[in-house]
Amino acid sequence: MNKLVKGAIAGAAGIALLLGGAGTFALWNSSATLSAPSISAGTLALTSNNNGVWKKLDGSAWTAATDKIIPGTTLVYTQTLTVNAVGNGLKADLTYSGMTGSGALDTYVTKTLEVTSATATVTGSTLSFTPGTSTVNVKLTVVFPSTVTGTQGQSAQLDLSALTFTLTQTP
């Protein structure tokens, strides 16, 4: 090996030894943690209160399990739903589907649905809510007209169990 190569190797070894000790210098450092509080999400929930009752148009009681509808009868079913809308700026729409009943009696009756609330804005079948708890009043009217003829609708049933309400957040 020539002197130049030996000198370069010796110089590199010296620099490596000097740099190896560079980690022993004490440098100050510090850290801090933010004290930001946790963020909580709101809620959007719809609950059926299962307090529904059937009545005749005149307000008298009618029991679906035992009473039988006849032509010329109007029945009204009322029930409440509870909306829990909690969150800053939260708004939601309540819509319904499934008004078409099943069973042979559906052919002969007319059905209307009215949804109201003292704490929501009603536009057609859509209700807009602002944050908080709201009560929604559902009124389902079923009319079996006296214009049916012969034996139309006799012993038939009407099943409205597919009537579903959906609560959806809006921008």
C-alpha positions in Angstrom: 0.0 0.0 0.0 1.3 3.4 -0.7 1.5 6.2 1.7 -1.4 8.1 0.3 -3.8 5.2 0.8 -2.5 4.5 4.3 -2.9 8.2 5.2 -6.5 8.2 3.8 -7.4 5.1 5.9 -5.9 6.6 9.0 -7.7 9.9 8.4 -11.1 8.2 7.9 -10.5 6.1 11.1 -9.7 9.3 13.1 -12.8 11.1 11.8 -15.0 8.0 12.7 -13.6 8.0 16.2 -14.3 11.7 16.6 -17.8 11.4 15.3 -18.5 8.4 17.5 -18.1 10.7 20.5 -20.5 13.3 19.1 -23.4 11.5 20.7 -22.1 12.1 24.1 -22.8 15.9 24.0 -25.8 16.8 26.2 -28.4 18.8 24.3 -31.5 20.1 26.0 -34.9 19.1 24.9 -38.4 19.3 26.2 -41.9 18.1 25.3 -45.5 19.1 26.0 -48.9 17.5 25.6 -52.0 19.4 24.4 -54.8 19.5 26.9 -57.5 19.4 24.2 -60.7 17.8 25.6 -62.4 14.8 24.0 -65.0 15.3 21.2 -68.3 13.6 21.6 -70.7 12.7 18.7 -74.4 13.5 18.8 -77.2 11.0 18.2 -80.0 10.6 15.8 -82.6 8.0 16.8 -86.2 7.2 16.0 -88.4 5.2 18.5 -91.8 3.8 18.0 -93.7 4.3 21.3 -96.0 1.3 20.7 -98.9 3.3 22.1 -101.1 3.0 19.0 -104.9 2.6 19.2 -107.6 2.1 16.7 -110.9 4.0 17.0 -113.9 4.5 14.8 -114.3 7.9 13.2 -116.8 8.9 16.0 -114.1 8.3 18.6 -115.5 5.0 19.9 -113.1 2.1 20.7 -112.4 -0.5 18.1 -110.3 -3.6 18.7 -108.5 -5.1 15.7 -108.2 -8.5 17.3 -111.9 -9.0 17.8 -113.9 -6.3 15.9 -114.7 -6.7 12.2 -114.9 -3.8 9.8 -118.0 -3.5 7.6 -118.7 -1.3 4.5 -119.3 2.3 5.5 -116.8 2.2 8.4 -113.9 4.6 8.8 -111.2 3.6 11.3 -108.4 5.9 12.6 -105.1 4.5 14.1 -103.0 7.0 16.1 -99.6 6.4 17.5 -96.6 8.5 18.5 -92.9 8.3 17.5 -90.1 9.9 19.4 -87.2 11.6 17.6 -84.0 12.2 19.5 -81.8 14.5 17.4 -78.8 15.8 19.4 -75.9 17.6 17.8 -75.0 21.2 16.9 -76.7 22.1 13.7 -78.3 18.6 13.3 -81.3 18.4 11.1 -83.1 15.3 9.8 -86.0 14.3 7.6 -88.6 11.7 8.6 -90.1 9.8 5.7 -92.4 6.8 5.5 -92.9 3.9 3.1 -95.1 0.8 3.0 -98.6 2.4 2.9 -99.7 -0.3 0.4 -101.2 -2.9 2.6 -101.3 -6.6 1.9 -104.3 -8.8 2.0 -107.5 -8.9 -0.1 -109.2 -6.1 1.8 -106.5 -3.6 0.5 -108.3 -3.6 -2.9 -111.5 -2.2 -1.3 -110.3 0.4 1.2 -108.6 3.8 1.0 -105.8 4.7 3.3 -104.4 8.1 4.2 -101.6 9.0 6.5 -101.1 12.3 8.4 -97.9 13.0 10.3 -97.7 16.0 12.5 -95.4 17.4 15.2 -95.5 20.5 17.3 -91.7 20.7 17.3 -90.9 20.0 13.6 -91.4 21.6 10.2 -93.8 19.5 8.1 -93.5 19.6 4.3 -95.6 16.9 2.6 -94.5 13.5 4.0 -91.2 15.0 5.2 -90.6 16.5 8.7 -87.5 18.5 9.4 -86.2 18.5 13.0 -83.8 20.7 15.0 -81.7 19.4 17.9 -83.6 17.9 20.8 -86.3 15.4 21.5 -89.5 15.7 19.4 -92.8 13.8 19.5 -94.3 12.9 16.1 -98.0 12.1 15.9 -99.0 9.5 13.3 -102.7 9.3 12.2 -103.6 6.5 9.7 -107.2 6.6 8.4 -108.7 3.5 6.7 -112.1 3.9 4.9 -114.1 0.8 3.9 -116.7 2.6 1.6 -120.3 1.7 1.5 -120.1 1.5 -2.3 -118.7 -2.1 -2.3 -121.2 -4.5 -3.9 -122.1 -8.1 -3.4 -119.6 -9.9 -1.3 -116.6 -7.7 -2.0 -114.2 -7.7 0.8 -116.0 -10.2 3.0 -113.8 -12.2 5.4 -110.7 -10.4 3.9 -107.8 -8.9 5.8 -105.7 -5.8 5.6 -102.1 -6.0 6.9 -100.4 -2.6 7.3 -97.4 -3.9 9.2 -95.0 -2.9 6.4 -95.6 0.8 7.2 -92.1 2.0 8.1 -90.7 5.4 9.2 -87.1 6.4 8.4 -85.1 9.2 9.9 -82.3 10.5 7.8 -79.8 13.3 8.5 -79.8 16.2 6.1 -77.1 18.8 5.4 
